[in-house]
Amino acid sequence: MPIQVRLGVMLAERNVKSKELAEYVGITEANLSLLKKGHVKGVRFETLERICDFLDCQPGDLLRYERAERVEGEAL
């Protein structure tokens, strides 16, 4: 998947436990874990806003786009 979730990296850089963030955001630790692993289809802007507020970061600090390599002749 070309979108990489860097939430785990941000938690480590800020020395924050998942439990603390989950409580602040108002989601379960299980759902936060799924988000950290990139196993979600979407995230509410409200959730993203609360994560950014707690970690003092920008949405772009949490998500990265990495272009997948195209095979020659493959449709866009």
JOWOVEN-V849816 format. One record per pair of residues at least 6 apart in sequence whose ideal C-beta (glycine too) atoms are under 6 Angstrom apart, sorted by sequence separation. I is the first residue (numbers start at 1). GAP is how many residues later the second one is. If there is no record, write none. Layout:
i=<I,I>
gap=<GAP,GAP>
This chain:
i=<34,22,19,22,18,48,18,25,25,25,8,7,24,5,21,14,10,10,7,6,6,4,3,4,2,2,2>
gap=<6,7,10,10,11,11,14,22,25,26,28,29,30,33,33,41,45,47,55,56,58,60,62,62,63,64,66>
